[in-house]
Amino acid sequence: MRIGELSARTDTPRRLLRYYEEQGLILSSRCANGYRAYDEQTVDRVVQIRGLLDAGLPTRIIKQILPCLDKPRVIHFSDATPEMLATLESERDRMSERIAFLTRNRDAIAEYLEAVRAG
């Protein structure tokens, strides 16, 4: 697929897709006319990248953990620095706190809706 279709399917501006490619987060091939061409798996990859960015991870960390998201997981990681591990632990903990907060809010809304409908 071309960049316009990838952009539409992932709701990601073309500019960001080009940036992801420059950062080595996604790959494209080139058509004879020079246009970028992406395979179907790139859609899922872009969604993963967007989710990790939304969670606050920088692209340098995302680039290192993207192989963990691929199947099968037979990759050995020798470049994991203590700084990267500490960053990931911190981000994981922050995400867990956010999930707990969102869960509490969801449950409160569900309780409210149940009370209103019962009542």
C-alpha positions as CSV (number, residue, x, y, z in Angstrom):
1,M,0.0,0.0,0.0
2,R,1.1,3.6,-0.5
3,I,1.7,6.1,2.2
4,G,-1.7,7.8,1.7
5,E,-3.5,4.5,2.4
6,L,-1.3,3.7,5.4
7,S,-2.0,7.2,6.7
8,A,-5.8,6.8,6.3
9,R,-5.9,3.3,7.8
10,T,-3.8,4.3,10.9
11,D,-5.1,7.9,11.3
12,T,-1.4,9.0,11.2
13,P,-0.2,12.0,9.2
14,R,2.1,11.2,6.3
15,R,4.7,13.4,7.9
16,L,4.8,11.1,11.0
17,L,5.0,8.0,8.9
18,R,8.0,9.4,7.1
19,Y,9.5,10.3,10.5
20,Y,8.9,6.7,11.8
21,E,10.7,5.4,8.7
22,E,13.6,7.8,9.2
23,Q,13.9,6.5,12.8
24,G,13.9,2.9,11.6
25,L,10.6,2.1,13.3
26,I,8.9,1.0,10.0
27,L,10.2,0.0,6.6
28,S,9.1,0.6,3.1
29,S,10.1,-0.5,-0.3
30,R,10.2,1.8,-3.3
31,C,8.1,1.5,-6.4
32,A,9.6,2.1,-9.8
33,N,8.2,5.7,-9.7
34,G,9.9,6.3,-6.3
35,Y,6.8,6.1,-4.2
36,R,6.9,4.3,-0.8
37,A,5.2,1.0,-0.6
38,Y,4.3,-0.6,2.7
39,D,3.2,-4.2,3.5
40,E,0.0,-5.1,5.5
41,Q,1.9,-5.7,8.7
42,T,3.0,-2.1,8.8
43,V,-0.6,-1.1,9.8
44,D,-0.3,-3.0,13.0
45,R,3.3,-1.8,13.6
46,V,2.2,1.9,13.3
47,V,-0.7,1.3,15.7
48,Q,1.8,-0.2,18.2
49,I,4.2,2.7,17.7
50,R,1.4,5.2,18.3
51,G,0.3,3.4,21.4
52,L,3.8,3.4,22.8
53,L,4.3,7.1,22.0
54,D,0.9,7.9,23.6
55,A,2.2,6.0,26.7
56,G,5.1,8.4,26.8
57,L,8.0,6.3,25.5
58,P,10.5,8.0,23.3
59,T,11.2,6.7,19.8
60,R,14.8,5.5,20.8
61,I,13.3,3.2,23.4
62,I,10.4,2.1,21.1
63,K,13.0,1.1,18.5
64,Q,14.7,-1.2,21.0
65,I,11.5,-2.9,22.2
66,L,9.7,-3.3,18.9
67,P,11.4,-6.7,18.3
68,C,9.8,-7.9,21.5
69,L,6.4,-7.3,20.0
70,D,7.0,-9.6,17.0
71,K,6.3,-13.3,17.0
72,P,8.0,-15.6,17.6
73,R,10.1,-14.2,20.4
74,V,13.4,-15.8,19.8
75,I,15.5,-12.7,19.9
76,H,18.3,-12.2,22.4
77,F,18.8,-8.7,23.7
78,S,22.4,-7.8,24.4
79,D,22.0,-4.0,24.1
80,A,19.7,-3.4,27.0
81,T,21.5,-0.8,29.1
82,P,20.7,-0.2,32.8
83,E,19.3,3.2,31.8
84,M,17.0,1.7,29.3
85,L,15.8,-1.0,31.8
86,A,15.2,1.7,34.4
87,T,13.3,3.8,31.9
88,L,11.1,0.9,30.9
89,E,10.4,-0.1,34.5
90,S,9.4,3.5,35.2
91,E,7.2,3.6,32.2
92,R,5.6,0.3,33.0
93,D,4.9,1.5,36.6
94,R,3.4,4.7,35.3
95,M,1.2,2.8,32.8
96,S,0.0,0.5,35.6
97,E,-0.9,3.5,37.7
98,R,-2.8,5.0,34.8
99,I,-4.6,1.7,34.1
100,A,-5.7,1.5,37.8
101,F,-6.9,5.1,37.6
102,L,-8.9,4.5,34.4
103,T,-10.3,1.2,35.8
104,R,-11.5,3.1,38.9
105,N,-13.1,5.8,36.7
106,R,-14.7,3.2,34.4
107,D,-16.1,1.3,37.4
108,A,-17.5,4.5,38.9
109,I,-19.2,5.4,35.7
110,A,-20.6,1.9,35.3
111,E,-21.9,2.0,38.9
112,Y,-23.5,5.4,38.3
113,L,-25.2,4.2,35.1
114,E,-26.5,1.1,36.9
115,A,-27.9,3.2,39.7
116,V,-29.6,5.7,37.3
117,R,-31.1,2.9,35.2
118,A,-32.4,1.1,38.3
119,G,-33.8,4.1,39.7
